[in-house]
Amino acid sequence: MLAALQATLQSILVFMGRAISSPFVSVSITGLEHIPRSEGLILVSNHFSWFDGPLMMIYMPMRIVFLLAVETERVCFFRFLSRTFNLIPIWRGQVDRKAMRLAVAALKEGRTIGVFPEGGIDPALASSRERGERIEQIAGHTARHSANLIQAQSGIGLLATQAQTRLLPVAILGTEKILVNLRRLRRTQVRIRVGRPFGPLSIPENTPRRQRRRHFDTLTQETMRQIAALLPPGNRGPYQDVA
C-alpha cells in the first residue's frame, strides 16, 4: 500500500514538474529508442547545473534513482526529492559502501541508477571533493557556465564493475543557462541526447588491489568519452579524443 501511494505521489510530482517548468524551459530529447526495456541500467551524464537531475527525472521516460551528494540534502528542495524518489545520498571522494550497496540492490531490481561521474558542478571544488570533504558552501556553485566537461572521479568504475550492468550515456546541455535566463525572463532551450548502452564493464580477474584503482580510472575515462561523444566538440573539455 505504501509503495503504491509513493508511486502515485511520484507520478503527480512528475506531472506538476512538467507543468511548472514548461514556461521556463523547452526540453527536447533525442535517442529514446536506445533505452532498453525491463533492464537495470546505470545512467551516466555530464553535470553542468543543479537542474540536470530534476529535469531528467521529470522528462525521461523512466524513474531514475540518482546518487545525491550528502550535503545537498541541506537544501529543502533536494531533501524532499530524496525522500520522495528514494534517491541515494553518497559521500563523494571516498568509497561509500552503503551507497554502493543500495545502488547495486536497486539495479538488481531492474531500476535505473543515475550517476554524474564528474562528481560535482564547480571544478574549483574538485580537489576538496576528491579528498572526501563535505562542501559546506553550496550557494554560488549551482552551474558550470563554461558548459565544459571536467575530469571525472573513479567511483563510476567501481559501481559498474560491482553491478555488472550496462551503462546508458546521456548528455544534457542548456541547463547551465537557466538561472541567468530566468533573471532576464527568457525561456531556456534544454537538449537531452541519449546514446547507445555499453558494457557491462569489468577488470581482469586476480588484479592486485594496489592496481585496481588504475583500472577503475581507465573505465571511468571510457565512460566519460561515451558522454563526450554526445556533446558538441566545444563542450567536451579534456575528452576531445572521441569519434
N, C-alpha and C positions, 0 to 999 in steps of 0.2 A: 504493500500500500504506500509506504513512504517513498519507495523508488518511483512509483507511478506518479505521485504528486510532484516529486522533484523533476521528473521528465516533463510534466505539464508546465511547471514553472519555467523550465529552461526554454521550452517552445514559445511561451508567452514573451519571455525576455528577448529572444531572438527576433520575434515579430516586432516588438517595440523598438529594439535596437535599430532595425532597418528603417522603421518609420521615422525615428528621431534623427538618424544620421543622414537620411536621403537629402534633406535640404542643404547639407553642408558638404557632402561627398558624393561623387558619382563613381561607383565601383564597377569595373569591368573585369571579367575573369576569362582566361583562355586556358585550354588544355585540360578541361574537366574530364575529357574522355580517357585521360591517363590514370585516373583514380580507380584502382581495383575495388571490387565489392567484397564484403564479408572477409576482410583480412586486416589484422592488426598492422598498423604502419607507424613509422616514425616520420613525422612531417618536419623537415628541416628548412629554415628560411632565414633570410637576412633580417636585420633588426635595426631599422632606421628611426623608429618612433614608438612611443607608448601605444599608439593606435594600432600597431601591427597585429598584435594578438587579438584584441577585441573585434577588429574588423574581420579577420579571418574566422573568428568564432561565429559571427552572425551572417557572413556571406558565403562561406564554404558549405558544401552540401553534406558535411558530416560533423558530428560533435568532436571537438578537439580538446584534449586534456593537456594544457600547456604546463611545462615546468616553469615555475614562477619564483624569481629571486625573493628570498625571505623578507628583505627589507621593504619590498613594495607592498607588503600586507599592512604596513602602517598607513597606507592611503585607503580611505574608506571604500572607494570605488573598486579597487583591486581586491580588497578583503572580501567584499560582497561577491565579486566574481569567483573568487577562490572557493568560498563556501558553497555557492550555488552550483557551480560547474565542476566541483571536485578537482580543482587544479592542485598541482603538486608543488609545495614550497621546496626550494633547494638552496643549499649554501653553495655559492659559486667559489671556484678556486680550490676546491678540495673534493675528496671522494665522499659524497653524501650517500652513504649506503642505504639509509631509509628511503630517500627519494628514488634511488635506483631500483630498490626492491618494489616500491609502489608502481613505478613506471613499467617494469618488466611484467608485473602481475596484470596491469591494465592491458598491455599488449597481448598477453596470452588470452585475455577475454575478448580479443578482437577489436579493441578500441584504438583510436589514433592519438598518439602522444606527440605534442608539438614542442620543438626544441629550437632555440636560437643559438647556433654553435658559436657565434661571436661572443656570447656571454654577457653582453651589455650594449648600451647605446653609445655612451661617451667614450671615445678612445683615450681621453686623458685619464680615465679611471682604470684603464686596463691593468696596470701593474698592481693596483690595490685589489682588484678582483682576483688576479692570479695568486695573490698571497692569501686569499680567503678572507679578506677583511670585509666587514659589513659596511656598506656605503650608507653613512648616516645622512648626508645631504642629498636629498632626492630632487628637490626643486632646481630647475635650471639644467637638468640633464634629460630632458624629455624628447629630444630629437637630434639626429645627426644630420645637420643641414647640408653637409657635403654630399650626402647620399652615396658614399663610397664604402665598399666592404673594408673591414679591418681583419687582422689576423685572428683566427678562431682559437678557442681553448680545446683541449683534447678530450673533454668529457663525452662528446658525442661518439667518439671511437669506442670508449669503454661501454657505453649504453648499447650501442649497436652490436658489439660482439657478444655481450651478455644476452641480449634479447633474441639474436639470430632472426631478425625481422627485416623486411625490406624497408628502404627509406624512400620518401617521396619529396623531391626537391621542389621548393616553391619560392618564387621571387615576388616581392611586393614593393611597389615604387609609387611615390607621391605622398605617402603619409608624413614625411618629414616637413611638408609644406602646410599641413592642416592648420596648425595654430596660427601661423603667420597669415594665412588666407582668411581665417576667422576674424582676425583683427581688422582686416580690410573688407569684410563682408563678401568674400569671394568663395565660390564653390571649388573644391579640390577634386581633380581627377586622380583616382587611385587605380592602378593596374595590378592585377594579380595574375601571375603566369605559373601554371602547374607543369612540371616536367615529367619525364617517364621515371617510374620507380627503378631503383637499382639495389644491388645487394642480394642476400644478406652479406655483411662484412665479417671477416674473421682474421685472425692472426695465426701464424704457424704454430702447430702443437709443440709442446715442450719448450716454448720460448722462455729463456731465463727471465726472472722477474725484473731484473735491472734493465732488460732490453724491451720490456713490454711498453713502456711509455713512448719509446721511439716508434713502435708500430702503431700505437694509438694516434700519435701525431700524424703519421702518414695517412691513416684512414680519415682523420679529420680534414686534412688538406684535400683529399679526394672528394669528400662531401662538399666542401666549400667550392670546389671547381664545378660541381654539378649545379650549385646555386648560381655561381657566377655566369655560367653558360646561358642562364635565363635572363640575365641583365644586359643592358647595352654596355659596350666596352668602357664608356666613360664612368660607369658605376661599379666596376669590378675591383677597384683598388689593387691590392697585391696579387690578385688572381687573374692576371691577364692571359695566362698560358692555357686558354681553353679554345676549343674549336668553335 
